Amino acid sequence: MKNVRRATVVLFVFMSATALFASTILGPVYPAPGGNTFFSSGDPVNPGGMSVSYGSFNPAAYGQLWWTMTSIANPYDTSFSGGSGDMSFLSYAGGIATWQSTANLTFYDPLLGHDVSFPTEFQVSAISGGATYDTTPTTPAWLVSGAFSGNEQYLALDGSTWVPLGPYYDSFNHQCSGGCLETDSNGGFYYTRPATTPEPSSLVLLGSGILGLAVMFRRKVIG
């Protein structure tokens, strides 16, 4: 009876380890495990922002899948300053996820004769299709169940109003003739392994369990 209980414990430990591995959240990566398609149109600094869409996922390559922004750099003026770090997540409300700059976009306006400086934001909105907001792997992220689309946009604070960054930035004068404004944002995927995918350590555990069972049964026969 004691050997039967030990065998049950070994099998339970193995099953628990396999389930834990399958539910471990990995990433972020791009493309999604198994691949995906990506299309975009527009510009994230202009009115209307940039529309993005993802599709052609292979559900057999993962257990669960989440899409998130992996990095969003503070916009900066190349003639005045270098990159000023990443933006930090601020909030999710009304279907809009917002990141806010950790440093102002600052540049010199030669006609005004002084620096211009203002905060910026980055927003992801209008997520539609096979993705719903979920905070399980990271904040924010969208749980993916199929093809989905969204909108990405940079904004600037004009007094008390958030406006599209591009036109507001262009309303000032700049020291360079073009390409002064730099922005950079990247998306990626978190995921879990398919439940049927074995983990090397789980295979070792299974082998140990089988060996343990064999030893116990051999002792039972001999004893």
Phi and psi restraints in degrees (value plus and minus 20) as a CYANA .aco file:
   2 LYS   PHI     -83.6   -43.6
   2 LYS   PSI     -61.1   -21.1
   3 ASN   PHI     -84.3   -44.3
   3 ASN   PSI     -55.7   -15.7
   4 VAL   PHI     -84.2   -44.2
   4 VAL   PSI     -63.5   -23.5
   5 ARG   PHI     -82.4   -42.4
   5 ARG   PSI     -61.1   -21.1
   6 ARG   PHI     -83.9   -43.9
   6 ARG   PSI     -60.0   -20.0
   7 ALA   PHI     -83.3   -43.3
   7 ALA   PSI     -59.6   -19.6
   8 THR   PHI     -83.6   -43.6
   8 THR   PSI     -61.2   -21.2
   9 VAL   PHI     -83.4   -43.4
   9 VAL   PSI     -64.0   -24.0
  10 VAL   PHI     -80.6   -40.6
  10 VAL   PSI     -66.1   -26.1
  11 LEU   PHI     -85.4   -45.4
  11 LEU   PSI     -57.7   -17.7
  12 PHE   PHI     -84.9   -44.9
  12 PHE   PSI     -62.4   -22.4
  13 VAL   PHI     -82.9   -42.9
  13 VAL   PSI     -62.0   -22.0
  14 PHE   PHI     -83.9   -43.9
  14 PHE   PSI     -65.9   -25.9
  15 MET   PHI     -84.0   -44.0
  15 MET   PSI     -58.1   -18.1
  16 SER   PHI     -86.9   -46.9
  16 SER   PSI     -60.9   -20.9
  17 ALA   PHI     -85.2   -45.2
  17 ALA   PSI     -60.2   -20.2
  18 THR   PHI     -84.6   -44.6
  18 THR   PSI     -63.7   -23.7
  19 ALA   PHI     -85.0   -45.0
  19 ALA   PSI     -59.7   -19.7
  20 LEU   PHI     -84.3   -44.3
  20 LEU   PSI     -61.1   -21.1
  21 PHE   PHI     -84.1   -44.1
  21 PHE   PSI     -64.0   -24.0
  22 ALA   PHI     -81.7   -41.7
  22 ALA   PSI     -50.3   -10.3
  23 SER   PHI    -115.3   -75.3
  23 SER   PSI     -20.5    19.5
  24 THR   PHI     -88.3   -48.3
  24 THR   PSI     107.8   147.8
  25 ILE   PHI    -105.0   -65.0
  25 ILE   PSI     105.4   145.4
  26 LEU   PHI    -134.9   -94.9
  26 LEU   PSI     144.5   184.5
  27 GLY   PHI      88.4   128.4
  27 GLY   PSI    -188.6  -148.6
  28 PRO   PHI    -100.2   -60.2
  28 PRO   PSI     130.2   170.2
  29 VAL   PHI    -155.7  -115.7
  29 VAL   PSI     142.3   182.3
  30 TYR   PHI    -167.4  -127.4
  30 TYR   PSI     112.3   152.3
  31 PRO   PHI     -93.3   -53.3
  31 PRO   PSI    -199.7  -159.7
  32 ALA   PHI     -85.5   -45.5
  32 ALA   PSI     132.0   172.0
  33 PRO   PHI     -72.8   -32.8
  33 PRO   PSI     107.7   147.7
  34 GLY   PHI      69.9   109.9
  34 GLY   PSI     -30.4     9.6
  35 GLY   PHI      74.5   114.5
  35 GLY   PSI     144.6   184.6
  36 ASN   PHI    -183.7  -143.7
  36 ASN   PSI     146.5   186.5
  37 THR   PHI    -124.0   -84.0
  37 THR   PSI     136.7   176.7
  38 PHE   PHI    -163.0  -123.0
  38 PHE   PSI     113.2   153.2
  39 PHE   PHI    -154.7  -114.7
  39 PHE   PSI     127.3   167.3
  40 SER   PHI    -164.4  -124.4
  40 SER   PSI     135.7   175.7
  41 SER   PHI    -170.4  -130.4
  41 SER   PSI     130.6   170.6
  42 GLY   PHI      68.9   108.9
  42 GLY   PSI    -191.7  -151.7
  43 ASP   PHI    -155.3  -115.3
  43 ASP   PSI     109.3   149.3
  44 PRO   PHI     -86.0   -46.0
  44 PRO   PSI     -32.8     7.2
  45 VAL   PHI    -114.8   -74.8
  45 VAL   PSI     -30.9     9.1
  46 ASN   PHI    -118.8   -78.8
  46 ASN   PSI     142.3   182.3
  47 PRO   PHI     -74.5   -34.5
  47 PRO   PSI     116.3   156.3
  48 GLY   PHI      72.2   112.2
  48 GLY   PSI     -38.6     1.4
  49 GLY   PHI      44.9    84.9
  49 GLY   PSI    -180.7  -140.7
  50 MET   PHI    -134.9   -94.9
  50 MET   PSI     104.6   144.6
  51 SER   PHI    -106.0   -66.0
  51 SER   PSI     114.2   154.2
  52 VAL   PHI    -146.4  -106.4
  52 VAL   PSI     128.2   168.2
  53 SER   PHI    -162.8  -122.8
  53 SER   PSI     123.5   163.5
  54 TYR   PHI    -147.4  -107.4
  54 TYR   PSI     121.7   161.7
  55 GLY   PHI    -180.9  -140.9
  55 GLY   PSI    -189.3  -149.3
  56 SER   PHI      36.5    76.5
  56 SER   PSI      24.6    64.6
  57 PHE   PHI     -98.5   -58.5
  57 PHE   PSI     136.8   176.8
  58 ASN   PHI    -133.4   -93.4
  58 ASN   PSI      73.9   113.9
  59 PRO   PHI     -80.1   -40.1
  59 PRO   PSI     -40.6    -0.6
  60 ALA   PHI     -90.4   -50.4
  60 ALA   PSI     -35.0     5.0
  61 ALA   PHI    -108.8   -68.8
  61 ALA   PSI     -25.9    14.1
  62 TYR   PHI    -172.0  -132.0
  62 TYR   PSI     144.9   184.9
  63 GLY   PHI    -106.9   -66.9
  63 GLY   PSI     -79.6   -39.6
  64 GLN   PHI    -148.3  -108.3
  64 GLN   PSI     137.0   177.0
  65 LEU   PHI    -158.3  -118.3
  65 LEU   PSI     114.5   154.5
  66 TRP   PHI    -146.8  -106.8
  66 TRP   PSI     124.2   164.2
  67 TRP   PHI    -127.2   -87.2
  67 TRP   PSI     120.4   160.4
  68 THR   PHI    -171.1  -131.1
  68 THR   PSI     145.7   185.7
  69 MET   PHI    -104.8   -64.8
  69 MET   PSI     100.8   140.8
  70 THR   PHI    -105.2   -65.2
  70 THR   PSI     -47.1    -7.1
  71 SER   PHI    -180.8  -140.8
  71 SER   PSI     121.7   161.7
  72 ILE   PHI    -158.9  -118.9
  72 ILE   PSI      91.7   131.7
  73 ALA   PHI    -105.1   -65.1
  73 ALA   PSI     125.5   165.5
  74 ASN   PHI     -78.7   -38.7
  74 ASN   PSI     113.0   153.0
  75 PRO   PHI     -82.6   -42.6
  75 PRO   PSI     126.8   166.8
  76 TYR   PHI    -169.2  -129.2
  76 TYR   PSI     138.4   178.4
  77 ASP   PHI    -113.7   -73.7
  77 ASP   PSI      98.9   138.9
  78 THR   PHI     -85.2   -45.2
  78 THR   PSI     -44.3    -4.3
  79 SER   PHI    -103.6   -63.6
  79 SER   PSI     -32.2     7.8
  80 PHE   PHI    -133.2   -93.2
  80 PHE   PSI     -60.7   -20.7
  81 SER   PHI    -172.8  -132.8
  81 SER   PSI     139.9   179.9
  82 GLY   PHI    -104.1   -64.1
  82 GLY   PSI    -192.7  -152.7
  83 GLY   PHI     -76.8   -36.8
  83 GLY   PSI     123.5   163.5
  84 SER   PHI    -137.1   -97.1
  84 SER   PSI      12.0    52.0
  85 GLY   PHI      71.4   111.4
  85 GLY   PSI     158.8   198.8
  86 ASP   PHI    -107.6   -67.6
  86 ASP   PSI     140.4   180.4
  87 MET   PHI    -101.6   -61.6
  87 MET   PSI     135.5   175.5
  88 SER   PHI    -132.0   -92.0
  88 SER   PSI     124.6   164.6
  89 PHE   PHI     -84.4   -44.4
  89 PHE   PSI     114.1   154.1
  90 LEU   PHI    -127.0   -87.0
  90 LEU   PSI     -74.3   -34.3
  91 SER   PHI    -186.2  -146.2
  91 SER   PSI     144.6   184.6
  92 TYR   PHI    -151.8  -111.8
  92 TYR   PSI      98.7   138.7
  93 ALA   PHI    -176.6  -136.6
  93 ALA   PSI     121.4   161.4
  94 GLY   PHI      39.9    79.9
  94 GLY   PSI      11.1    51.1
  95 GLY   PHI      59.7    99.7
  95 GLY   PSI     -11.1    28.9
  96 ILE   PHI    -142.1  -102.1
  96 ILE   PSI     104.9   144.9
  97 ALA   PHI    -116.4   -76.4
  97 ALA   PSI     111.9   151.9
  98 THR   PHI    -144.3  -104.3
  98 THR   PSI     111.8   151.8
  99 TRP   PHI    -131.3   -91.3
  99 TRP   PSI     126.7   166.7
 100 GLN   PHI    -143.8  -103.8
 100 GLN   PSI     127.1   167.1
 101 SER   PHI     -86.3   -46.3
 101 SER   PSI     122.7   162.7
 102 THR   PHI    -109.6   -69.6
 102 THR   PSI     -29.0    11.0
 103 ALA   PHI    -168.0  -128.0
 103 ALA   PSI     125.9   165.9
 104 ASN   PHI     -86.7   -46.7
 104 ASN   PSI     131.0   171.0
 105 LEU   PHI     -95.2   -55.2
 105 LEU   PSI      98.3   138.3
 106 THR   PHI    -148.4  -108.4
 106 THR   PSI     117.0   157.0
 107 PHE   PHI    -176.2  -136.2
 107 PHE   PSI     146.5   186.5
 108 TYR   PHI    -118.6   -78.6
 108 TYR   PSI     109.2   149.2
 109 ASP   PHI    -121.3   -81.3
 109 ASP   PSI      89.6   129.6
 110 PRO   PHI     -85.8   -45.8
 110 PRO   PSI     -49.4    -9.4
 111 LEU   PHI     -96.1   -56.1
 111 LEU   PSI     -57.4   -17.4
 112 LEU   PHI     -95.0   -55.0
 112 LEU   PSI     -47.7    -7.7
 113 GLY   PHI      60.1   100.1
 113 GLY   PSI      -1.8    38.2
 114 HIS   PHI    -174.0  -134.0
 114 HIS   PSI     151.8   191.8
 115 ASP   PHI     -93.2   -53.2
 115 ASP   PSI     129.4   169.4
 116 VAL   PHI    -135.1   -95.1
 116 VAL   PSI     116.5   156.5
 117 SER   PHI    -166.2  -126.2
 117 SER   PSI     112.3   152.3
 118 PHE   PHI    -175.4  -135.4
 118 PHE   PSI     133.0   173.0
 119 PRO   PHI     -91.5   -51.5
 119 PRO   PSI     139.3   179.3
 120 THR   PHI    -152.5  -112.5
 120 THR   PSI     138.7   178.7
 121 GLU   PHI    -152.8  -112.8
 121 GLU   PSI     141.4   181.4
 122 PHE   PHI    -150.1  -110.1
 122 PHE   PSI     112.0   152.0
 123 GLN   PHI    -146.5  -106.5
 123 GLN   PSI     121.1   161.1
 124 VAL   PHI    -136.0   -96.0
 124 VAL   PSI     103.0   143.0
 125 SER   PHI    -162.4  -122.4
 125 SER   PSI     154.3   194.3
 126 ALA   PHI      39.2    79.2
 126 ALA   PSI      15.4    55.4
 127 ILE   PHI     -84.4   -44.4
 127 ILE   PSI     105.0   145.0
 128 SER   PHI    -160.4  -120.4
 128 SER   PSI     143.8   183.8
 129 GLY   PHI      70.4   110.4
 129 GLY   PSI    -161.7  -121.7
 130 GLY   PHI    -106.5   -66.5
 130 GLY   PSI      31.4    71.4
 131 ALA   PHI    -168.6  -128.6
 131 ALA   PSI     112.0   152.0
 132 THR   PHI    -148.6  -108.6
 132 THR   PSI     126.2   166.2
 133 TYR   PHI     -84.0   -44.0
 133 TYR   PSI     116.1   156.1
 134 ASP   PHI    -174.6  -134.6
 134 ASP   PSI     116.1   156.1
 135 THR   PHI    -121.2   -81.2
 135 THR   PSI      -8.3    31.7
 136 THR   PHI     -79.0   -39.0
 136 THR   PSI     -74.6   -34.6
 137 PRO   PHI    -104.5   -64.5
 137 PRO   PSI     -56.0   -16.0
 138 THR   PHI    -186.4  -146.4
 138 THR   PSI     147.4   187.4
 139 THR   PHI    -137.6   -97.6
 139 THR   PSI     101.0   141.0
 140 PRO   PHI    -116.5   -76.5
 140 PRO   PSI     145.5   185.5
 141 ALA   PHI    -175.1  -135.1
 141 ALA   PSI     140.6   180.6
 142 TRP   PHI    -142.6  -102.6
 142 TRP   PSI     107.3   147.3
 143 LEU   PHI     -95.1   -55.1
 143 LEU   PSI     102.9   142.9
 144 VAL   PHI    -117.5   -77.5
 144 VAL   PSI     109.7   149.7
 145 SER   PHI    -146.1  -106.1
 145 SER   PSI     -15.0    25.0
 146 GLY   PHI     150.0   190.0
 146 GLY   PSI    -189.0  -149.0
 147 ALA   PHI     -79.6   -39.6
 147 ALA   PSI     120.5   160.5
 148 PHE   PHI    -168.5  -128.5
 148 PHE   PSI     145.5   185.5
 149 SER   PHI    -159.5  -119.5
 149 SER   PSI     142.0   182.0
 150 GLY   PHI    -178.0  -138.0
 150 GLY   PSI    -196.6  -156.6
 151 ASN   PHI    -154.3  -114.3
 151 ASN   PSI     115.0   155.0
 152 GLU   PHI    -141.3  -101.3
 152 GLU   PSI     116.1   156.1
 153 GLN   PHI    -172.0  -132.0
 153 GLN   PSI     118.2   158.2
 154 TYR   PHI    -113.9   -73.9
 154 TYR   PSI     118.8   158.8
 155 LEU   PHI    -146.3  -106.3
 155 LEU   PSI     138.1   178.1
 156 ALA   PHI    -146.5  -106.5
 156 ALA   PSI     129.6   169.6
 157 LEU   PHI    -109.8   -69.8
 157 LEU   PSI      89.7   129.7
 158 ASP   PHI    -120.9   -80.9
 158 ASP   PSI      70.0   110.0
 159 GLY   PHI      53.0    93.0
 159 GLY   PSI    -123.3   -83.3
 160 SER   PHI    -137.3   -97.3
 160 SER   PSI     -11.7    28.3
 161 THR   PHI    -139.6   -99.6
 161 THR   PSI     113.9   153.9
 162 TRP   PHI    -105.8   -65.8
 162 TRP   PSI     104.0   144.0
 163 VAL   PHI    -147.9  -107.9
 163 VAL   PSI     140.6   180.6
 164 PRO   PHI     -73.9   -33.9
 164 PRO   PSI     114.0   154.0
 165 LEU   PHI     -83.7   -43.7
 165 LEU   PSI     -65.8   -25.8
 166 GLY   PHI     -74.4   -34.4
 166 GLY   PSI     -78.5   -38.5
 167 PRO   PHI     -81.7   -41.7
 167 PRO   PSI     -57.2   -17.2
 168 TYR   PHI     -86.6   -46.6
 168 TYR   PSI     -63.2   -23.2
 169 TYR   PHI     -82.6   -42.6
 169 TYR   PSI     -62.4   -22.4
 170 ASP   PHI     -90.6   -50.6
 170 ASP   PSI     -34.6     5.4
 171 SER   PHI     -93.6   -53.6
 171 SER   PSI     -31.6     8.4
 172 PHE   PHI    -120.4   -80.4
 172 PHE   PSI     153.9   193.9
 173 ASN   PHI    -121.0   -81.0
 173 ASN   PSI     126.4   166.4
 174 HIS   PHI    -149.3  -109.3
 174 HIS   PSI     137.7   177.7
 175 GLN   PHI    -100.2   -60.2
 175 GLN   PSI     -38.3     1.7
 176 CYS   PHI    -126.6   -86.6
 176 CYS   PSI     140.6   180.6
 177 SER   PHI    -104.4   -64.4
 177 SER   PSI     -34.4     5.6
 178 GLY   PHI     156.8   196.8
 178 GLY   PSI     137.4   177.4
 179 GLY   PHI      48.5    88.5
 179 GLY   PSI       7.4    47.4
 180 CYS   PHI     -94.2   -54.2
 180 CYS   PSI     -54.0   -14.0
 181 LEU   PHI    -107.8   -67.8
 181 LEU   PSI     103.9   143.9
 182 GLU   PHI    -134.9   -94.9
 182 GLU   PSI     111.4   151.4
 183 THR   PHI    -156.5  -116.5
 183 THR   PSI     136.8   176.8
 184 ASP   PHI    -177.6  -137.6
 184 ASP   PSI     105.6   145.6
 185 SER   PHI    -163.0  -123.0
 185 SER   PSI     126.1   166.1
 186 ASN   PHI    -160.0  -120.0
 186 ASN   PSI     122.1   162.1
 187 GLY   PHI    -132.5   -92.5
 187 GLY   PSI     141.2   181.2
 188 GLY   PHI    -182.5  -142.5
 188 GLY   PSI    -194.6  -154.6
 189 PHE   PHI    -146.5  -106.5
 189 PHE   PSI     115.5   155.5
 190 TYR   PHI    -115.9   -75.9
 190 TYR   PSI     134.7   174.7
 191 TYR   PHI    -180.3  -140.3
 191 TYR   PSI     143.5   183.5
 192 THR   PHI    -135.0   -95.0
 192 THR   PSI     136.4   176.4
 193 ARG   PHI     -89.0   -49.0
 193 ARG   PSI     133.1   173.1
 194 PRO   PHI     -80.0   -40.0
 194 PRO   PSI     125.7   165.7
 195 ALA   PHI     -80.5   -40.5
 195 ALA   PSI     -43.3    -3.3
 196 THR   PHI    -110.0   -70.0
 196 THR   PSI     -23.8    16.2
 197 THR   PHI    -101.3   -61.3
 197 THR   PSI      99.2   139.2
 198 PRO   PHI     -99.1   -59.1
 198 PRO   PSI     125.0   165.0
 199 GLU   PHI    -118.3   -78.3
 199 GLU   PSI     120.3   160.3
 200 PRO   PHI     -70.3   -30.3
 200 PRO   PSI     -65.0   -25.0
 201 SER   PHI     -87.2   -47.2
 201 SER   PSI     -50.5   -10.5
 202 SER   PHI     -89.0   -49.0
 202 SER   PSI     -56.8   -16.8
 203 LEU   PHI     -85.2   -45.2
 203 LEU   PSI     -59.1   -19.1
 204 VAL   PHI     -82.6   -42.6
 204 VAL   PSI     -62.7   -22.7
 205 LEU   PHI     -83.4   -43.4
 205 LEU   PSI     -61.3   -21.3
 206 LEU   PHI     -81.9   -41.9
 206 LEU   PSI     -65.2   -25.2
 207 GLY   PHI     -80.5   -40.5
 207 GLY   PSI     -62.0   -22.0
 208 SER   PHI     -83.5   -43.5
 208 SER   PSI     -59.7   -19.7
 209 GLY   PHI     -84.2   -44.2
 209 GLY   PSI     -63.9   -23.9
 210 ILE   PHI     -84.1   -44.1
 210 ILE   PSI     -62.7   -22.7
 211 LEU   PHI     -81.9   -41.9
 211 LEU   PSI     -61.5   -21.5
 212 GLY   PHI     -82.6   -42.6
 212 GLY   PSI     -61.9   -21.9
 213 LEU   PHI     -82.5   -42.5
 213 LEU   PSI     -62.7   -22.7
 214 ALA   PHI     -82.1   -42.1
 214 ALA   PSI     -62.9   -22.9
 215 VAL   PHI     -83.7   -43.7
 215 VAL   PSI     -63.3   -23.3
 216 MET   PHI     -84.2   -44.2
 216 MET   PSI     -64.5   -24.5
 217 PHE   PHI     -87.3   -47.3
 217 PHE   PSI     -54.9   -14.9
 218 ARG   PHI     -86.4   -46.4
 218 ARG   PSI     -62.3   -22.3
 219 ARG   PHI     -83.0   -43.0
 219 ARG   PSI     -56.7   -16.7
 220 LYS   PHI     -85.9   -45.9
 220 LYS   PSI     -60.9   -20.9
 221 VAL   PHI     -88.3   -48.3
 221 VAL   PSI     -65.5   -25.5
 222 ILE   PHI     -88.6   -48.6
 222 ILE   PSI     -62.0   -22.0
